[in-house]
Amino acid sequence: MSQDGVDAERPKIGDAKAAPTKNFFVNMLTRDIELQDAILDLLDNCVDGILRSLAQIEGETPYKGFQASITFEKDYFVIEDNCGGIPKDVAEKYAFSMGRPPEEDVEKLAASATVGMYGIGMKRAIFKLGTEALVESRRDEGFTVEFSPEWMSDRGWNDLPMFALADGELTDKGTRVTVYKLHEECQKAFADGTWVDTFKTTVSRHYAIIISKGFEVRIGSEAELAAGVDPLAGAEFRLLETDQLADGSRIQPFTYFGTLDGVEVEIYVGLYRELLTEEEADREEQTRGVKDDAGWTVACNDRVVIWKDTTRLTGWGEATVPNYHGQFIAITGLVLLRSDDPTKLPLTTTKRGIDAASNVYAEVKDLMREATKNLTSFTYKWKTHERELDTIYQNSRYIELPTLRSMAQEISTGQVRKFATMKRSEVKLPAPANESKTARVSFAADKADIAALRKHFFDDQPAANSEIGEAAFRDVLDRIKK
């Protein structure tokens, strides 16, 4: 029966509430996000403020002069920045509502987005941290918005009161979020030095590119910040390059440059250190030691969302790419994805992961696998030719990310057959000169016998087992030839 029929036959006698209670909504919103991720959302807002403040993002350090500080105390939390502040009309209409505004209103905000997709970052972070908060900001007209315990516990979604910001506060144009009445989880974390150090490492990794562009982040207690804490250093990304050999080959990065489905794509992958010898690779595999800087890092609008991954998520162990193991410890790659419309980016809600079902990411991963396969094949070829490769390494240097990015368009000249909008660099990696004439000799021996041979050939000087075995082999071979 149609709604009209129902209305005609059964007069309306009231309304049944269908909206979620605030307590239910808040619990659902914060249940699946880690405390670290909630605070990173607040840092994302700082960067959004920079982008609203700058007409253009140009040069290697466009964020120079912008900074944020995070204060961890057992009883309260503060994040403060000078990143341009929130316009009063944005605060009134959007900043404190739940969800992203309509597309026509997003355009009016005139900000190239970082990864602010869902419009819940600041609110979710406040709910995760505590039950009382103060948000102060100054861009055009300064204001203060209060989250009171009463508002937090009330079932309704009443508008939050706004007050004028006191003169002399946030004169550099910025935002300060202070949270009181912290939840027990936060109290324990902020008083735990190990947790704070882990969070600092997380920031240095996930904001590595943003920090390299001049943004400064300081983290500590109120006393530490007052004493002058140094800004965090961003984790580095660099790749090896060698001089060109007579046959035109060299060790150099693979680069891909272009657009896929409206998303700007840059891929840089290569070696960041010398290959392991076979003995070192065996030892690494047996001990399952640290993988160092190996693996793939993925950033969306400069925000790192995957850090040094060596799983199927980034193509390892898929199609013809082998599973990661110690032999590949020298291989590392970086994917940079950018879009003014962050909904096109393959992000999860926590922004610490990738939506693997995204079409954009599936296409990007095809290119990642292609490059990984080329580099794993390279390591296989050189597995028994470490000494020959050493001579190539002698004329090597590191290329830092800013240089890689500046040269990307110049060296990415080859066509990617599958994607007409993507170019790639033409890389010819060196091959061993006597690749088909040698074979690996490898076997286990008693440690006491190895020690005896070390004393005989090296007079107890330090020597790798491979060197001892080779010395014994050549000694016997020389005697046979004589």
GIJONOR-V847398 format. One record per residue. N is the residue number from 1. D_FIRST is the distance of its C-alpha to the first C-alpha in Angstrom with 1 decimal. Layout:
n | d_first
N | D_FIRST
N | D_FIRST
This chain:
n | d_first
1 | 0.0
2 | 3.8
3 | 6.7
4 | 8.2
5 | 6.2
6 | 7.0
7 | 10.3
8 | 11.0
9 | 10.7
10 | 12.1
11 | 14.9
12 | 16.0
13 | 19.0
14 | 20.2
15 | 20.0
16 | 20.3
17 | 22.9
18 | 22.1
19 | 25.4
20 | 28.0
21 | 31.1
22 | 34.2
23 | 36.1
24 | 33.5
25 | 33.4
26 | 37.2
27 | 37.8
28 | 35.6
29 | 37.2
30 | 40.7
31 | 40.5
32 | 41.1
33 | 43.6
34 | 47.3
35 | 49.4
36 | 51.4
37 | 48.4
38 | 47.1
39 | 50.5
40 | 50.7
41 | 47.5
42 | 49.5
43 | 52.3
44 | 49.9
45 | 49.0
46 | 52.8
47 | 53.0
48 | 49.9
49 | 51.9
50 | 54.9
51 | 52.8
52 | 51.6
53 | 55.2
54 | 56.8
55 | 56.4
56 | 57.5
57 | 58.0
58 | 61.5
59 | 64.5
60 | 65.0
61 | 64.5
62 | 61.9
63 | 60.9
64 | 64.5
65 | 64.8
66 | 61.3
67 | 61.1
68 | 59.1
69 | 60.4
70 | 58.7
71 | 60.1
72 | 59.6
73 | 60.6
74 | 59.8
75 | 58.2
76 | 56.7
77 | 55.7
78 | 56.3
79 | 55.7
80 | 57.2
81 | 57.7
82 | 59.2
83 | 56.6
84 | 55.6
85 | 53.3
86 | 49.7
87 | 49.3
88 | 48.2
89 | 45.2
90 | 44.0
91 | 44.4
92 | 42.4
93 | 39.5
94 | 39.4
95 | 42.1
96 | 40.7
97 | 36.9
98 | 35.2
99 | 34.7
100 | 36.0
101 | 35.5
102 | 33.8
103 | 36.0
104 | 37.2
105 | 38.4
106 | 40.1
107 | 42.1
108 | 43.2
109 | 44.7
110 | 47.2
111 | 48.0
112 | 48.6
113 | 46.7
114 | 48.4
115 | 45.7
116 | 43.5
117 | 40.1
118 | 37.6
119 | 38.7
120 | 39.2
121 | 42.9
122 | 44.6
123 | 42.0
124 | 41.7
125 | 45.5
126 | 45.9
127 | 43.4
128 | 45.3
129 | 48.6
130 | 48.4
131 | 46.8
132 | 48.7
133 | 49.4
134 | 50.8
135 | 50.1
136 | 52.8
137 | 53.0
138 | 55.0
139 | 54.5
140 | 54.6
141 | 54.0
142 | 54.4
143 | 51.8
144 | 51.2
145 | 47.8
146 | 47.8
147 | 45.6
148 | 46.5
149 | 46.0
150 | 44.0
151 | 41.5
152 | 41.5
153 | 40.6
154 | 38.1
155 | 34.4
156 | 33.6
157 | 34.2
158 | 36.4
159 | 38.5
160 | 41.9
161 | 44.9
162 | 47.3
163 | 51.0
164 | 53.8
165 | 55.9
166 | 59.5
167 | 62.1
168 | 64.0
169 | 61.1
170 | 60.0
171 | 62.2
172 | 62.1
173 | 58.4
174 | 56.4
175 | 54.0
176 | 54.8
177 | 52.3
178 | 53.7
179 | 51.9
180 | 53.2
181 | 52.3
182 | 52.1
183 | 50.3
184 | 52.7
185 | 52.1
186 | 53.3
187 | 56.2
188 | 57.5
189 | 57.0
190 | 58.7
191 | 61.7
192 | 62.1
193 | 64.5
194 | 63.4
195 | 59.7
196 | 60.8
197 | 63.1
198 | 60.3
199 | 58.0
200 | 60.8
201 | 61.1
202 | 57.4
203 | 57.6
204 | 60.7
205 | 58.9
206 | 55.4
207 | 56.9
208 | 59.9
209 | 59.2
210 | 58.2
211 | 61.3
212 | 63.4
213 | 62.3
214 | 63.8
215 | 61.2
216 | 62.8
217 | 61.3
218 | 63.3
219 | 62.2
220 | 64.0
221 | 64.5
222 | 65.3
223 | 69.0
224 | 68.9
225 | 67.2
226 | 69.6
227 | 72.5
228 | 71.3
229 | 69.3
230 | 69.5
231 | 66.3
232 | 64.8
233 | 66.1
234 | 63.4
235 | 63.7
236 | 65.5
237 | 64.6
238 | 67.4
239 | 68.5
240 | 71.8
241 | 73.5
242 | 76.9
243 | 79.4
244 | 79.1
245 | 81.2
246 | 83.5
247 | 80.8
248 | 78.3
249 | 76.3
250 | 75.5
251 | 73.2
252 | 70.6
253 | 66.9
254 | 64.2
255 | 62.0
256 | 58.8
257 | 57.6
258 | 54.7
259 | 51.0
260 | 48.0
261 | 44.5
262 | 45.6
263 | 47.3
264 | 51.1
265 | 52.7
266 | 56.3
267 | 57.6
268 | 61.1
269 | 62.4
270 | 65.8
271 | 68.5
272 | 69.1
273 | 72.1
274 | 74.5
275 | 73.4
276 | 74.2
277 | 77.1
278 | 76.3
279 | 77.9
280 | 75.9
281 | 72.7
282 | 73.5
283 | 74.2
284 | 71.0
285 | 69.0
286 | 70.9
287 | 70.5
288 | 67.0
289 | 68.3
290 | 66.5
291 | 65.1
292 | 66.4
293 | 64.6
294 | 63.4
295 | 59.8
296 | 57.2
297 | 56.1
298 | 53.1
299 | 52.5
300 | 49.5
301 | 50.6
302 | 53.9
303 | 52.2
304 | 53.2
305 | 50.3
306 | 52.1
307 | 55.7
308 | 58.2
309 | 55.8
310 | 57.3
311 | 54.2
312 | 51.8
313 | 49.7
314 | 52.4
315 | 53.3
316 | 56.0
317 | 55.9
318 | 53.5
319 | 54.3
320 | 58.1
321 | 58.6
322 | 60.4
323 | 59.4
324 | 61.0
325 | 64.4
326 | 67.5
327 | 69.0
328 | 66.4
329 | 67.1
330 | 68.4
331 | 65.2
332 | 62.9
333 | 60.3
334 | 58.3
335 | 55.0
336 | 54.1
337 | 50.7
338 | 49.9
339 | 47.1
340 | 46.4
341 | 42.8
342 | 42.8
343 | 39.3
344 | 41.1
345 | 43.5
346 | 42.9
347 | 42.8
348 | 41.4
349 | 40.3
350 | 43.6
351 | 45.5
352 | 48.0
353 | 46.5
354 | 45.2
355 | 41.9
356 | 43.3
357 | 40.2
358 | 40.8
359 | 41.7
360 | 44.4
361 | 46.0
362 | 45.9
363 | 47.9
364 | 50.2
365 | 50.8
366 | 52.0
367 | 54.8
368 | 55.6
369 | 56.0
370 | 58.3
371 | 60.5
372 | 60.6
373 | 61.6
374 | 64.5
375 | 65.8
376 | 65.6
377 | 67.5
378 | 70.0
379 | 70.6
380 | 71.1
381 | 73.7
382 | 75.7
383 | 75.5
384 | 79.1
385 | 80.6
386 | 80.4
387 | 83.9
388 | 83.3
389 | 80.1
390 | 82.0
391 | 84.1
392 | 81.0
393 | 79.7
394 | 83.0
395 | 81.9
396 | 78.3
397 | 76.5
398 | 73.2
399 | 70.7
400 | 68.5
401 | 64.9
402 | 65.7
403 | 68.2
404 | 65.9
405 | 63.2
406 | 65.7
407 | 67.0
408 | 63.6
409 | 63.1
410 | 66.8
411 | 67.0
412 | 63.5
413 | 64.5
414 | 63.5
415 | 60.3
416 | 57.5
417 | 56.6
418 | 53.1
419 | 52.2
420 | 53.7
421 | 53.0
422 | 55.2
423 | 59.0
424 | 61.2
425 | 64.8
426 | 67.2
427 | 68.7
428 | 71.7
429 | 72.4
430 | 75.9
431 | 76.6
432 | 79.6
433 | 82.7
434 | 83.7
435 | 80.2
436 | 81.1
437 | 84.5
438 | 83.7
439 | 82.1
440 | 81.1
441 | 83.4
442 | 81.8
443 | 82.5
444 | 82.7
445 | 86.1
446 | 87.6
447 | 87.5
448 | 91.2
449 | 92.1
450 | 90.1
451 | 92.0
452 | 95.3
453 | 94.5
454 | 93.4
455 | 96.8
456 | 98.6
457 | 97.0
458 | 95.9
459 | 98.4
460 | 95.5
461 | 94.0
462 | 90.2
463 | 88.8
464 | 85.4
465 | 85.3
466 | 84.7
467 | 87.9
468 | 89.9
469 | 88.7
470 | 89.5
471 | 93.0
472 | 93.7
473 | 92.4
474 | 94.6
475 | 97.6
476 | 97.5
477 | 96.8
478 | 99.7
479 | 102.0
480 | 100.9
481 | 101.5
482 | 105.0
